[in-house]
Structure formats: structure tokens, C-alpha cells
Amino acid sequence: MILVCGGLADVVTELVCARLEALGYPYRLLDLGLFPEGYRVAWRWAKGKPGGWVHGPGWKLHLSEVSGVFVRYLGSDGHAPLPELSPAMAEAVIAESQAGLMALLEHLPILVVNRAAPSVSNHSKPYQALMVRDSGLQTPPTLVTSDPEAALEFYQRHGGEVVFKSLSGVRSVVRKMNPSDLERLHLLRHGAAQFQRYLPGDNVRVHTVGDEIFATRIRSEAVDYRYARRQGHAAEMEPTDLPDSVAEACLRLARSSGLYLAGIDLKQTPQDEWYCFEINPCPGFAYYEQHTGQPISAALAELLKAGLRA
């Protein structure tokens, strides 16, 4: 039995459930958009591992019956309202409930896609860059600083061809610097940012699912193709192939990160150089599957069904 932990309002969780349904693979949904309301989770350590059960609406699942788990944790904004509680108390209840579930999933001796611990690298882009380089992939020239003068020197050294982005795992829009941004560099003293040399070429999003690879080429004039429409541009997507050395490095990066499912952001320059920006431990792969038809969710379903034998 497969256990899916996520909110049905989340398009990725909805797609995973739909794919499992279509393939006829038995699963149970622990809806994190409602949890803990309507659910009970009871477990304890026995013989060196956790044992117990999950009780949902009309069903009860013993942990020993679970072959694999897919989980996408939600913030309070993805949870149904708890009108009987104050906003602060509701947020605390939701966070504590998910933390309890997280503790269980971190220690289950089965396949979990993905555990929280391997996902922590996404909270620090500089640390993640070290992992990327260790895997054999190149990273763009990068500066992390809170020093306005250092940022200005980096901008000038690269002829103004520089983008900037957040250091954390919180999604941010990647923007290209322009001369008017130089007037705001003094704000760096209140918090560091990451600057990178702008690279021309095609973006390539790679999804690794176990040992499988799905590469999607994105052609767009937008600096951040995820927000192409907002910037007045289009984004065209199509399946693509990777050089063997790049594909092997992507798998190596995912494995070293402890991720069974990962989204890896690459760029291929006109000179056929490949660079890696980051690895996402909780990728929104539904967006790419819907545009290209690549069977990412089907591969994930097979991985969950096979469990640790995959």
C-alpha cells in the first residue's frame, strides 16, 4: 500500500493520486490540507523501528503494510481554515501536527519521497553549490555578499551581465540587474543576496525519479521562465536528451543528496557548456509533465509501488 501525504489542492499531490488511481495501485491519502482533523496517527518504537498505524476517514493502515510514501508538506496557507482557533494558534497546531508526522516519516525503514533531512540543503544556496560541484557539474561565477562595494565590483567585472536571487529555499524571482539597481546596493547591509553571471542559452529542467531521468528544454526570452507571462514573454517546452556525462552527474547529485525525486536546474550555453543552478527536493513536476507529456508521475508511481526494491 502506498501512502500519499499532501493536500489535494496541491496540483502535484492531485496528479500523483490520479496517476496511482489510473494505474490501479492501492494507496491512501493523508490530506495535509485537513490534518490532523479527521485523522489519527499512532506509533511507537518496537524492535528498533517505529510501528503503529494511520487512521483516516473510513480506513486504517498499519505501517507494516506501507511500501512507499510520497509527501509534500504544506504551509498554513494551504490548510483549511481552523475558525475555532486564533490565526497564531492555528498555525502552531498545523506546524506541530506536521512535525509529528515528519518525525515518523524520517524513521520509517521504507521508501519516503522525500524525507525532510535530505531536503535541508535547499535552505542554503551556497551549501548546495558545493554539492553541485562535487557531483561534477559546473556552477556560474557567483558572489554571496552583504557588501555593496563587492557587489558593484562583481557587476562591473561581468559587464553588467549579472542576475540576483535569494539565498534561501523560499521561491524568489530571478532578475537581471540593471543600472537602476545599483542605487539599491546599500540595502545589502541589511541582508546578503546572491549574484551570478548571467548565462545566455536554453534552460533545461531535469527531473530524476530513482534512476530515471526526464529532461525538459525551455526556450524563453524571460530571465526567469517560470514568470515568463508576467514579464510579457512566452516559454516553450519540449523533451530533450542530455550528454551522458551531464546525465550521470545529475543522478550522482540526486543520490548524494539522498533524494529519490529531484528537480535540477541546468543551462546549456550557445558554446555547449552546461551549468547547474540548484537542486529542488520538492519539485513541481506537474507543470513540466502537463506541457510535454513526459511520464514523470508514472515513473514516480512505479517507484513507490516497488518501494526500497527499486
Summary of the structure (lengths in Angstrom):
residues: 310
radius of gyration: 21.1
end to end distance: 15.1
largest distance: 63.5
contacts: 934
relative contact order: 0.15
helix: 38%
strand: 29%
